[in-house]
Amino acid sequence: MTLTVKIDPRTERALDERCRGEGETRSAVIRRLIEGYLAERPRRSPGEIYDEVTGGRAPSSDHRPVSRDHSRTIKAKLRARYGAR
């Protein structure tokens, strides 16, 4: 697969210099970085994410219907933790 990445000229020069110094290609370095990124944050199930965000608590029925704003609440908590994408 071919992937195009846009980077600023300063970063490109720094990458080229580092690759030359280490005797590696840009592709090899970027592949290794992507593999490391994917390995550090394994995929979790929706249930695991829900438990992390809510502390494992079941939705409460003694307040207003939570289904109305439940999705918005979960999304806001995930954005706060992991940033917007």
CORCOR-V273351 format. One record per residue. RES is the residue in one small letter. PHI is phi in whole degrees, -180 to 180 (NA if undefined). OMEGA is omega in radians with two decimals (none if undefined). Layout:
{{RES PHI OMEGA} {RES PHI OMEGA}}
//
This chain:
{{m NA 3.08} {t -103 -3.13} {l -130 3.10} {t -105 -3.14} {v -125 3.12} {k -94 3.09} {i -134 -3.12} {d -74 -3.08} {p -57 -3.14} {r -63 3.12} {t -66 3.11} {e -62 3.12} {r -62 -3.14} {a -64 3.11} {l -63 3.13} {d -60 3.14} {e -63 -3.13} {r -65 3.12} {c -63 3.10} {r -61 -3.11} {g -64 -3.12} {e -98 3.14} {g 68 -3.14} {e -122 3.07} {t -88 3.06} {r -57 -3.10} {s -59 -3.13} {a -63 -3.14} {v -66 -3.11} {i -67 3.07} {r -59 -3.13} {r -64 3.12} {l -65 3.12} {i -65 3.12} {e -61 3.11} {g -65 3.11} {y -61 -3.13} {l -67 -3.11} {a -73 -3.05} {e -77 3.13} {r -127 -3.11} {p -65 3.10} {r -64 3.09} {r -118 3.13} {s -74 3.07} {p -57 3.12} {g -65 3.11} {e -65 3.12} {i -66 3.12} {y -60 3.14} {d -61 3.13} {e -66 -3.07} {v -73 -3.06} {t -99 -3.07} {g 74 3.11} {g 81 -3.13} {r -77 3.06} {a -75 3.09} {p -57 -3.10} {s -85 3.13} {s -105 -3.11} {d -88 3.09} {h -121 3.09} {r -58 -3.12} {p -55 -3.10} {v -78 -3.10} {s -63 -3.11} {r -64 -3.11} {d -118 -3.12} {h -60 -3.13} {s -61 3.14} {r -63 3.14} {t -65 -3.14} {i -63 3.14} {k -61 3.14} {a -64 3.13} {k -67 3.11} {l -68 3.10} {r -64 3.13} {a -63 -3.09} {r -80 -3.00} {y -112 -3.13} {g 86 3.14} {a -74 3.10} {r -119 none}}
//
